[in-house]
């Protein structure tokens, strides 16, 4: 049970990265999962081949992911969303093909094993809480508002002086870094990675989680990401049918509640305050 | 020479996929991943049809394409109809089509397992020699049938009333509704036609390779071809598909299939960098 929760939380990094990209700028990335594999592989290789300590190999993984995000972001983010989606798809398959091809470095289809185990439950929980906090602040910051503006209308937001290209690039690199952080944690938790684990379907699943939760709600993404990650494990008894059931569930949500489960609802501290105030005023009124 | 022949027959299949893809793109402006799902389900359908009833190539082809068309219409009704009436953002269509493909892949894996099936052989002699190149009957037939289908489609779009309605809707959905075009009907017919193409291409892919659940992912090749050709342009998609087919055969024979995906990715990236408007040359921007 413990490891199920850790896996769900590690996947949550991917969901958060996707949330940042898809919910804020409206771009779809089908190669998001390969940032996770880049993080896991680079940090694992640094630790294995050169024996670097965990913080440095972690940094290496993050930098590698940020660099590759820059490489695909630079030419494609100037263009329409569909080109971006296509290129990220190609990027995902290309990363998997490269990992499979260079057997002497990455271990090929056999995967990379014996990565030093440096992650525990506590580290994952603390990092996910910090990441959620950071993303919440990002959404409320100047950049977050710029992103929401450009998601709704790129031309109009350019007209009011937002540098659309630069903002999109920033968000994409940021989402890659968050996802690859999850990858680094994954690699050092399981001590084993293989190329097939982070394919196209994984990235698609993350996009779906974000949409189920509601694109306008971070709370929605977090809750839906967590529940839908746990759900397949709980549905083991219908093992074959679980992906089917869950796609059906998603189609129903899309058809009948297109704004997602949570809509624009967010859990926040001020909410509790309001509840308290309301109660109080009602009591006063009665008196 | 051998590569050129193989490349053309692969390109013809890609052209079928790409045109089916571009058709939907034209009217609803989204990349229809569910095309892959329809493709794979009709590939399976064709396989079991020819396996169990020993139908000839042409009967199988006709029934399979009709089946594909039917599937595409069902997909439209399940996945896109409501979204269209809600006026949801385009990204919803995209995600919905992805979900449909995942669902079909999964259903097939449940009922038929993840194993691959090979189509029965339709001809006694598989190939003939032309000079020094080996040309297989099936590949020639695939090339001819695909070309015929594409030519008929071009005629349909260019000269019939339906084609004019289609182009009007592709230009502006709202205004064409105001002009009295039955948009729902045209959209459903377009889905049917794209399903026909998906059925044919699924069966051809099944004949050229084998039938397995992940066949749906070849739809990405159709997508790349439409991007190379210029989004939404149908003749551009055909040219892009042939270029891609030739190129892929060339790459596989020279550097092996494992690295060819990497090269295709790099070349698509470079192409977008240098000429984002595609071969057809229409600059693609979002309308405000």
Interface residues (C-beta under 8 A of the other chain):
Chain A: X22 X26 X28 X72 X75 X76 X78 X79 X80 X81 X82 X83 X85 X86 X87 X89 X90 X91 X93 X94 X97 X98 X100 X101 X153 X154 X155 X156 X200 X201 X204 X207 X208 X211 X240 X241 X243 X244 X247 X248 X250 X251 X254 X255 X256 X258
Chain B: X31 X78 X79 X82 X83 X86 X88 X89 X91 X92 X94 X95 X96 X98 X99 X100 X102 X103 X106 X107 X109 X110 X217 X220 X223 X224 X227 X231 X258 X259 X261 X262 X264 X265 X266 X268 X269 X272 X273 X276 X284 X285 X286 X288
